[in-house]
Amino acid sequence: MSTATTHVTPTFLNEASIPKFSVARYDRMVSDGILSPEDRVELLENYVVLKMPHDPIHDGTIDVIDDAIRALLPKGWRLRCQETLALSDSRPEPDLAVCRGHSRTYLTRHPTPADVGLIVEVANTSLLRDQQDKARIYARGNVACYWIVNLDDRRVEVHTQPSGPCDSPAYASVTHYAATDSVPLVLDGVAVASVSVADLLP
């Protein structure tokens, strides 16, 4: 278990120069069709950032995790795949999100952290961004639990106890679960199931 406290430069600022956007302007660009799914971008800390490319093992692992988690969810929760989350300065599209509600809950709005029990990112090409930028962004937004399914090291990194908005947002607790372990599936502070890490990995 470790605590992240060191400030690091966002990985996406290493890319070509990009302007900052308010979330309202970004949302308008999406609703007006200026940005579309084909553009492969998301808003991170008011920057419109290119998404990391996906290879077959990344996308296939999303399906593996979907199979492992979906049937374990109690009534009133659903699993969403690569759909937008509304944060104060970002519009990330996590690989998977366990959210309150049903199929019609989010027809007129995106879920916010108050709606979310768990965020999951599958990481190989995106590992550094998921460990640094996404962890910081989700911690600032008070996302209660954030998993990184780390394909390179074959483990699940579970982030809990988000700091919320502050100068150096981070998760106070980061626990690594190896392929031989089981990871608790916690929603609203209650462990509703236990998932074998091997069942989350390709």
Helices and strands as residue ranges (DSSP letters): G 11-14, H 23-31, G 37-39, E 41-44, E 47-50, H 56-70, E 77-81, E 96-100, G 113-115, E 116-123, H 127-129, I 130-134, H 135-140, E 145-150, E 155-162, E 171-178, E 182-187, E 190-196, G 197-199
